[in-house]
């Protein structure tokens, strides 16, 4: 696992490919679920698979392959991956649910009082379900193994 295209670092390449693959899969999955090509999904947060998870898991996997499971760098990468996955299914997912409730409250106020409190709705699709995080983790492992 020597030099790569990005900064001459193969691990950076692995992480970038994993991120792009996850975002591209969101477009492909949306094509089947929504029955239309939605390129906005490529830049969206949320949905299947988690690109944040895919990125950090590919990082941890690539570091494990290069440095070994007993290395300090792997431990740091693994802790980072766990924190990101926990955040995606916990804090960010809860924030998305709260945004959905707030959007309904704002909509009701607009109907009742005739004016809006917000120019546009709050973004609701922020976090991930555990299955979306698992999908990102599997993708990250596969990309790291294939590219190593």
C-alpha positions as CSV (number, residue, x, y, z in Angstrom):
1,X,0.0,0.0,0.0
2,X,2.3,2.7,-1.3
3,X,1.8,6.1,-2.8
4,X,-1.6,7.3,-4.0
5,X,-3.0,10.1,-6.2
6,X,-4.0,12.4,-3.3
7,X,-1.0,13.8,-1.6
8,X,0.8,10.6,-2.5
9,X,-1.2,8.8,0.2
10,X,-3.0,5.6,-0.7
11,X,-5.2,5.8,2.4
12,X,-6.5,9.2,1.4
13,X,-7.4,7.7,-2.0
14,X,-9.3,4.9,-0.2
15,X,-11.2,7.3,2.0
16,X,-12.2,9.5,-1.0
17,X,-13.3,6.6,-3.1
18,X,-15.3,5.3,-0.2
19,X,-17.0,8.7,0.2
20,X,-17.8,9.1,-3.5
21,X,-19.0,5.5,-3.8
22,X,-21.4,6.0,-0.9
23,X,-22.8,9.3,-2.3
24,X,-23.1,7.7,-5.8
25,X,-25.0,4.7,-4.2
26,X,-27.5,7.2,-2.7
27,X,-28.3,8.4,-6.2
28,X,-28.7,4.8,-7.5
29,X,-30.8,3.8,-4.6
30,X,-33.0,6.9,-5.0
31,X,-33.5,5.9,-8.7
32,X,-35.1,2.7,-7.6
33,X,-37.0,3.9,-4.6
34,X,-38.2,7.3,-6.0
35,X,-38.4,6.1,-9.7
36,X,-36.5,9.2,-10.8
37,X,-32.9,10.3,-11.2
38,X,-32.2,12.6,-8.3
39,X,-28.6,14.0,-8.5
40,X,-29.3,16.1,-5.4
41,X,-28.9,12.9,-3.4
42,X,-25.2,13.0,-4.3
43,X,-24.7,16.0,-2.0
44,X,-27.3,15.1,0.6
45,X,-26.7,13.9,4.1
46,X,-28.7,11.0,5.5
47,X,-30.1,8.0,3.7
48,X,-28.5,4.7,2.6
49,X,-25.5,4.3,2.9
50,X,-23.9,6.6,5.4
51,X,-21.0,8.3,3.6
52,X,-19.5,9.5,6.9
53,X,-19.5,6.0,8.2
54,X,-18.1,4.6,4.9
55,X,-15.3,7.2,5.1
56,X,-14.2,6.5,8.7
57,X,-14.6,2.8,8.4
58,X,-12.5,2.7,5.2
59,X,-9.9,4.8,7.0
60,X,-9.8,2.4,10.0
61,X,-9.7,-0.6,7.8
62,X,-6.9,0.8,5.6
63,X,-4.9,1.8,8.6
64,X,-5.4,-1.7,10.1
65,X,-4.1,-3.3,6.9
66,X,-1.1,-1.0,6.6
67,X,-0.1,-0.5,10.3
68,X,-1.6,-3.5,12.0
69,X,-4.4,-4.0,14.5
70,X,-2.0,-3.3,17.4
71,X,-0.9,0.1,16.2
72,X,-1.8,3.4,17.8
73,X,-3.0,4.8,14.5
74,X,-5.5,2.0,14.1
75,X,-6.8,2.7,17.6
76,X,-7.2,6.4,16.9
77,X,-9.0,5.6,13.6
78,X,-11.3,3.0,15.3
79,X,-12.3,5.4,18.0
80,X,-13.0,8.1,15.4
81,X,-15.1,5.7,13.5
82,X,-17.1,4.6,16.6
83,X,-17.8,8.3,17.5
84,X,-18.9,9.2,14.0
85,X,-21.2,6.1,13.8
86,X,-22.7,6.8,17.2
87,X,-23.2,10.5,16.3
88,X,-24.9,9.5,13.0
89,X,-27.5,7.3,14.7
90,X,-27.9,9.3,17.8
91,X,-27.4,13.1,17.9
92,X,-27.8,13.8,14.2
93,X,-30.8,11.5,13.8
94,X,-32.5,13.1,16.8
95,X,-31.8,16.5,15.4
96,X,-33.5,15.4,12.1
97,X,-36.6,14.2,14.0
98,X,-36.7,17.5,15.9
99,X,-36.5,19.4,12.6
100,X,-39.5,17.5,11.3
101,X,-41.6,18.4,14.4
102,X,-40.5,22.1,14.2
103,X,-41.4,22.1,10.5
104,X,-44.9,20.9,11.3
105,X,-45.3,23.5,14.1
106,X,-44.2,26.3,11.7
107,X,-46.6,25.0,9.0
108,X,-49.5,25.1,11.5
109,X,-48.6,28.6,12.6
110,X,-48.5,29.7,9.0
111,X,-52.0,28.2,8.3
112,X,-53.4,29.7,11.5
113,X,-51.8,33.1,11.5
114,X,-51.0,33.6,7.8
115,X,-47.2,34.2,8.2
116,X,-44.2,32.0,8.3
117,X,-41.5,32.0,10.9
118,X,-38.9,30.5,8.5
119,X,-38.1,31.2,4.9
120,X,-37.6,27.5,4.2
121,X,-38.1,24.3,6.1
122,X,-35.4,22.9,8.4
123,X,-33.4,20.0,6.9
124,X,-34.9,16.8,8.3
125,X,-32.7,14.2,6.8
126,X,-29.6,14.6,8.9
127,X,-28.8,11.3,10.6
128,X,-29.0,7.7,9.8
129,X,-30.8,4.5,10.8
130,X,-28.6,1.8,12.2
131,X,-29.1,-0.1,8.9
132,X,-27.8,2.9,6.9
133,X,-24.8,3.1,9.2
134,X,-24.2,-0.6,8.8
135,X,-24.4,-0.2,5.0
136,X,-21.8,2.5,5.1
137,X,-19.5,0.4,7.3
138,X,-19.7,-2.6,5.0
139,X,-19.0,-0.4,2.0
140,X,-16.0,1.2,3.8
141,X,-14.5,-2.2,4.6
142,X,-15.0,-3.5,1.1
143,X,-13.5,-0.4,-0.6
144,X,-10.5,-0.5,1.7
145,X,-9.9,-4.2,1.1
146,X,-10.3,-3.9,-2.7
147,X,-8.0,-0.9,-2.9
148,X,-5.3,-2.2,-0.5
